[in-house]
């Protein structure tokens, strides 16, 4: 998976989690047991946390690929001079 795909997946899952929390809250107010829904929500959150870790790893790898000066500034222009 690419970095952009992971970012989109994280955002999509966060939207689902927000919707799920609203549904759980409505069920709890109605007096319905929410233990299985809470477990599902926890699994979804764990997956998002894993995707965030993967995103950070890929982000770090991408930074290492870019040539930089010692000061951290990106080198503009060709890397090989005549």
PyMOL commands that set and color helices and strands:
alter all, ss='L'
color gray80, all
select helices_A, chain A and resi 3-30+35-65
alter helices_A, ss='H'
color red, helices_A
deselect
rebuild
show_as cartoon
